[in-house]
Amino acid sequence: MQLKHQILLISLLFCGTEIFAQSKKYDPQPQTVEQTAPQSRAVQKVSKSLEEKQPDDVVAADYENAARKFADAGNYAKAEENWQKARALYLKLKNKEKVAAIDREIAKAQEAQNKTEDAIASYEMAKDFAKDEVQKELNANDAQRLRNNADLEMQKPSIQKNIELADKKSDRADAYKQMANVKLAENKPGEAIVNLQKALKESESAEEAIKIKKEIAGVYAQTADYEKAVEIQSELVEETKDTENKAVAIEQLQQMAATYFLNNRRAEGIAALQQAYELAIEQHNTLAAKKSLSLLVEQYQKSNDTKKILNLYNDFITKINSLIAADSSLIDTKTILSIEQRITQLEKERALKDELIKRTNTLNYFLIGVVVVILIFVVFIIKALYSINKKNKRIALQSLRREMNPHFIFNSLNSVNHFIAENNEREANKYLSSYSKLMRNTMENSNKDFIPLSVELAQLKEYLQLEKMRFREKFDYTIEVDKNIDADATQIPNMLIQPQLENAIWHGLRYKDTKGYLLLKIFREEASASLSHRYSVVERWSLSGVEANRNDTLIIKIEDNGIGIKRSQELKTEHQKQHISRGMTNTRERISLLNSLYHTNISLKISEKEGGESGVIVVIKV
């Protein structure tokens, strides 16, 4: 009766232990990083990265690490969750190679959870994102294998293809494990073990190797080859005692005990359970210690060994307080849950920040777009205004140029009228003949801003000849053109020289008592000559347009020995003084428009001769 009461007390204590461990009031001793489970440390790292606002690629790598730790612990649901988060970040970064690798890991986790349809879809996505042709085919074969999940024979070709095709050890290991599962399903344990051993050789991590060895031990146990099973389980215990997978050592001791019991080796089984219990106490793993204790009690109850049961219970009760205080496994789940809640909050904040940045960027792009459109619109307006302004200048220039024609016609008709008044029909006819020829040439070029120098000279000769005829040999004239000037190739402004010749004749020479003289001289500026000496022909052609224009100036010099500007002003009547010379105004306006439209540097300078000689000098630079 006393034994039953004690067992009941211990049972209540077990229940209390679990409740106590899970209670919110439970406040364990602070843990170091090394004392916590690998998956707990992994989620802490994710939380830290999010808090420190690390870049997306760093956070994604931390999610990957957490997923692997959960997968190693057999928690495939959590592994899939973390891989999905890593995938979302890599997708955001447009890293297709990483997305393909993550999709394959997600498919494996889903397959481990028997989520076959989801796993097929993930393998297909991995195939679509993969750049490497081998990876594409591996994922396609895995998807096909799962589609044939109910037909073992149909699965084999897909698995065999992956064994032959895989260029990574991890992929070959997966394929060998898949083949082992098929062989087990076909009740061919020997072939299953062969494939598992091949997978073990291809494994790249200690965690993966442990999983494969556990599977091999399990197959040996199923086939009653207990010695082999115990041998592998013993190796696993030794391999994992001093690693972070210490819980595996306890689990393998429990499995080894079960194998001994199946082989009717009860004493060795109890010894293995006793070792598992002591190792759990040493590692401060309360739940593992409780399980080992329960298994031992179960064996001792079979032999009614109450003394050993009581000793075990007393030992456990004595150590329970220190065990719970130092046990990290009791709170790892709660710690992970707390950290994951924090991660969820940080993820929401990060998503909100990303959305805010996205909206800000969208607004900025919109504003930039609006500014660009406005600038384009302004450019078009400026261009249109410039075009209109240029067109208006051309119209004004054309108007001024054509205005010179009536001015010239009016003066010429006065001359004809003068001949008729004197009854000099012969001279009038001769004058009209020359005048008509001059007018025809003038009209032909009236719509041109620039004409060849040779054409202008021909018109000027006709004009001077007419004026000389009209004023009855009142003056002589000379036209000198530099022999180095190509008159046909040189372009000058139309009707720019004629008004200056007209002024010289009408306001200077015709009032002279003696016969006057008019000189029209056209030559290049001296700078042009010096330029020719300094550069070869090829070098001169390579000069910039601005430098070439500055040194390629044509000088038009009009010189007369008439009465001069001052004397001419004195002879004018009051009416003539009040009248502004339209010819000169027209010329200056035309020069201004030509300079503006064609970016030229045309200038006009009129000066009185100095010293004892009378007359005017006009210099036009083009």
C-alpha positions, 0 to 999 in steps of 0.5 A: 500500500505504501508503494502505491502511494509513493507511485501516485505521489511520483506520478503527480510530481511528473505532471507537476513538473510538466505544468511547472516547466510550462507555467508563465511564472516559471523563471529559469536561470539565465541561459548562455547561447551555448546552453540553448538548442540550435534552432533556438539560437537560429531564430534568435539570430533572425530576430537580431538581424531584423532588429538591426535592420540588416539587408534582405540577403543577410536576413534571408540567409538567417532564415535559411539557417533556421530552416536547416536547424529545424529540419535537422531536429525533424521539425519540418513544418517550422523548416518549411515556414522559414524557407518560405520566408527566405524564398520571399526575400530572394524573390524580392532580390530577383536571385532566381538561383537562390529561389530555385534552391530554396524551392527544392528544400521546401519540396523536401520538407513538404514531402517529409510531411506527406504534403505530396501535391504541395511538394510536386508544385514546389519541385516544378517551381524549382525546375522553372527557376533553376538556371542549371540544366542538371538542377532542372532535370533533377527537380523534374524527376522528383516531381515525376517520382511523386506523381507515381507515389502509388507505383513503386516500379514507376518511381525507380526510373526517376530515382535512378536518373537522379543518381546518375545525373546529380553533380552534388553529393547532397542530391545523390544522397537524397536519391539513394535514400529515396531508392532505399525507401522503395526497397523497404516498401518492396520488402527488400531490406538488404538492398535498402541498407546498401542504398542507405550506406551509399547515401551515408558516403554522400552525406555532407553534414554530421546531422545528415549522417546521424539521420542515415545511421539511425535509419540503417539501425532501424532497418537492421532492427526490423530484420532481427539483426540486433547485433548490427543495430546495437553496434550502429546505435552504440556508435551514434551514442559515442558520436553525439555525446559531446556535440550539440546533438546530445539528445540524440545520444539519449534517444539512441540509448533508449532505442538500443535498450528496445533492441536488447529487449527484442533480443531477450537481452533484458539486463543489457537493455536495462543497463542502456536505459540506466545510462540514458537516464544518467546522461539525461540528468547530466545534460539537464534534460528533464523530459528525457530523464522522465522518459528513461525513468518511466521505461526503467520503472516499466521493466522493474515492475515486470520483475516486481523489483519495488526496491529499485523503483523506489530508489529511482524515484527517490533519486529523481525527486532529489535531483528534480529542483536542480534539474529543472533549474538548469534545463534549457529544453523545458523552455526552448519551445517557449523561447522559440515561440516568444522569439517568433512572435517578436519576429512576426512583429519585426516582419510587419514593421519591415513590411510596413517600412518597405511599403512606405519606401515603395509608396515614397519611391512611386511618388518620387517617380511620379514627381520626377515624371511630372517634372520631366514632362514639364521640362519637355513641355517647356523645351517644346515651348522654348523651341516653338518660340525660338522657331517663331522668333526666327521665322519672324526675323526671316520675315522682317529680313525679307521685308527689309530686303524687298523694301530696298527694291522700291527705294531703288526703283523710285530713284531709277525712275527719277533718272528716266524722268530726267532724261525724258524731260530733256528730250533725250530719248536715246539716252532714256532708251539706253538707260531703260535697257540697262535698268531692265537688265539690272531689275531682272537680276535684282528680282531674281535674287530678292528672296535670298539673304546671301548671294555669290560675290560675283553676282553682287559685283555684276549688279553693282557694275550695272548700277554704277554704270546707270548712275554714271550715265544719269549724272553725265560723267560726274564721277569715275569709279573703280572696283578692286577685288583681291585676286585670292578671293573666289568670287563664285564661292564667296557668299555675301549679304544681298543688297548690302553694298548698293545703298552705300554706293548710292549714298556716296553718289547722291550725297557726296559726289553729285555736289562736287564741282569737279569730277569725283572718284568712287572706289569699291575695294574688296579684300580679306582681313590681314589675320586671314593671310597670317593664318594661311602662313601658320597652318597647312591646308589640312590643318586650316580645315580642321580648325573649329568653326568659330576660329575659322569665322574669326579669321575669315573676314571679308572687308568691303571698303567704299571710298569717295572724294565727295563733299563729305558728311558735314558739307552734305548736311549743310546743303540739305533743305529743312525738309531733307534734314527732318527726313530720316534716311530709310536706306541707312536705317534699313541697312542697319536693321538688316545687319542686326537680323543677319547677325542674329539669324546666322550668328555672323559678325557683320559690321558697318562703319562710316567715317569722314576723311581726315586731313585736307582731303574731303570724302567718306569712307565706309567699311563693311566687315563680313 
